[in-house]
Amino acid sequence: MPEISRFYGIVIQMYFGDHLPPHFHARYSGYTAKIDINTLAVIEGTFPTRALGLVIEWAALHQQELREAFQKAASLNSPGRIDPLP
């Protein structure tokens, strides 16, 4: 599963050939969550509140890039990298 970003110990990944709705996976300290790119809602999993806030902040800043990355990954291409939170 390609890593597309990493910040503050949070790893953001996308699966190749993944299914709809467009989403990404976040991992942090043993927690995992699947986040919908369009709504920024947690689809599955749990995440600490503070870390989830950082993920949502990052995703809101990069929402169009995430949509493009998901399309690439769904087509079995590299989703590329997205800048982390500063």
Phi, psi and omega in degrees: 000118182294138174273127181255341177197161178208130178202140177049037180081001180263133179249130178250129184223162172224142175277145170290139175066026184287165186267167175284158000286160178303129184205170173224166181249134177244139178230139180200119171047046178088353178262150174223147177211147174253125186244128176289128183291323184285320183259344185060027177266151175285122179274323186204147176095182179226156183207144176300143186305312182296315179294321178297320177301319178294319179298314181294319177301313179298313183296322179296323179290333188238027187301315180293320177298322178295319177300315180295318179297319179296317179299317178297311182296320179296332178268013178068027174252160178297129179286347182080189182247149175236137183304142177281175169294146179289000000 
